[in-house]
Amino acid sequence: MSREIVLGDIAEIRLGKAFKTAIKDEENEGGFYLIQPKNISLDGKLKVNDLARVKLDRIQNTQILMSGDIIIRLRGPIFLVTIFDGKWDLPVITTNQNAVIRCNQKVISPYYLQWYLNSNLGRSYFDSVAEGTNINKITIKDILAMKLNLPGLLQQNKIGDIQDNWLSQKDTYKKLIENGDLYFNELCIKIQMVNDNENN
């Protein structure tokens, strides 16, 4: 049975770390991976191969991401949401252009919440509270005040599993399409080259 809850009552929500200067990728010398808005894909995946590595003199433990943390891009047009899995060789942080949601996992599954925020239900709410004209934005206050109907954990986990399975299938289809495009492009180039040689 579902019940209506306010997200701020069952989750901690904070901004990522502020950077006073332009972010520079320190590559192998950087001691932290940094998630920026551009690292969140349209389907809610984290683009792990694109993360910059940064040097930091000071960092609070609360700014380091934990497994199950949800990262939401605060500027639109689409307020993209991804989830951090925690399987990294270095600590990971995010910028203050993103918010971090840390769930009370005894009440709500982060995988369910990620699905909800990326669904039409979540996007409808974000559209209703978004501020701005050219670039829409949402605030921590908006996220804290979000109301949602919450099913039991069993149903939440089922939804999370279905979402994970579908995203995996989409990755497979995407790779098949990319490989198919490459194959057929090469095939057409070979046919073109044969035709050019025959005409010469």
N, C-alpha and C positions, 0 to 999 in steps of 0.2 A: 504494500500500500504506500502510495506517494504522500509526501507531506511538504508543505511550502516552507522554505528556509531562506534566510538572507545569507549570502555568501560570506560576508564579514563575520558572521557568528561562528563559522566552522572552518575558517581559513585565515592565515596571516598573509597580508599583502604588502609588498614594499617595492620601491624603485630599485633598479640596479645601480651600479657605481657611477658617479659623475666623473667625467674626464674634463680637465680644464684646458687641455691642448688637444690638437688633432691626434687621433689614434694612429700609432705607428706599429707595424708588424715587426717585432724584434726577432722573429723566426726562432732559431734554436736557442737564442739567449733569453727568450721570454719565459717566465716561470708560471704564467697563467694563460689558459685559453680564454678568449673573449667572444661572447655571443653578441652580435650586433643585429639590428632589425633585418638587414639584408640576408642574414644566415637562416631565416625562417622561410620555408617554401610555402607556396600557395595551398598545398595539401596538408600542412601542419608537420612537415618533417624538418629536422635540423640538418642543414647542409654542413656536415662534419668536416668535409675536406677544405672548406673555405675559411675556417676560423683563424683569426689572427692570434699571435702569442705576444703578450705584453709583459713589461717589467713593472712591478709595483713596490714602492717602499713601505706603504702602509695598507693594510687590508683588515677589515673586521671579519671575524669568523662567520658572522651572520650573512656576509656578502658572498660567501662561497656557496655555490649551488649544491644541493643534495639530491639524491635519487628521488624521483617523484615530483620535483619542483616543476611548476608550470610557468612558462615564459610567454608573455603576451606583448605583442608590439602595440604601442600606444598611439601610433599615428596611422591613419588610413591611406587609401580608401577602404582597404580590408584590414581588420584588426586580427592579424594572424596569431595563432596560438600553437606552441609546441610543448613537448614534455622532455625533461632532462632525465636520462637513464642512469647517470652516475658512473658509467664504465669508462673512465678516462685515466691516463697516466699522469696528468697534472691537474691541479685545482682549476675549476671553471667559474667564471663570473660573467655578468652581463652588464650592459650599459644602462644608464638611467632613461634611455629611450624605450626601454622595455620595463614591464613590471614582472615581479616574481610572486607567484601564488603558492603557498605551502599549506597543503590540506591537512586537516585532522583526519587521518586515514582510518580511524575507527568509525567515522561517520560518512565520509565521502571518498570514493576512489579517484585518484588524480587522473586516471585514464578515462573514467566516465566524465569528469569535469572537462578534460581536454575535448572530448567529443562534443559535449554540450556547448562549449564556448565557440567551437568551429561550426556548429550546426546552424540551421536557419533560425532556431530559437535564440541562440546566443547572438547571432549577427543582427537579428531584429532588435534586440535590446540595445546593442552597441549603436546601431543606426539612430535609435530614438534619443540617445543621450549625447551623441557625438557633437563636438563644438568645432567651429571653424568653417571656412568657405572653400578655399582652394585645397587645403589639406585638413582632413578631419582628424580630431584627436579625442581621446577619452582620458579620464583621470582615475587616480587611485580611489577617490571618493565614489565614482561611478561603479567601479568594480565591487567595492565593499557593499554598496547598496543593492546590488543585483539580487533579485528574487528568482528562485527556481523551484520547481516541484521535484523533490528528491525521492526516488524509489529506494527500496532496500538494497543492501550491499550485494546480494546475490544477483539482482537484476542489473545493478551498476556494473558488476564484473562481466556479465554476459555482453552488455553493450560495449564495454571496453575491449573484450576479446573479438567481437565482430568488427569493430573499427580497426584493430591491429591487423586482423586477417585481410580486410579489404585494402588497407594501405600497402600491405606486402604484395597483394595481387596487382595493385596499380603499379608498383615498382617493377614487377615482372613484365607487365604489359608495356610499360614505358621502354624498358630495355629491348624488348622484342621489336617494338616500332623503330627505335633508334638503329638497331642492327639491320632491320629490313630496309630502312632508308639508305643506310650505307651500302648494303649489298646491291640494291636496285640502281643507285646512283653510279656505282662502279660498273655495273653491267651496261648501263646506257652509255657511259663514257667509252667503254670498249667497242660497242656497236658503232658509235660515232667515229672512233679512230679507224675502224675497219673501212667505214664508208669513205672517210677522207683519203685513206691510202688507195682505195680502188679508183677514186676520182683523179688521183695524181699520176 
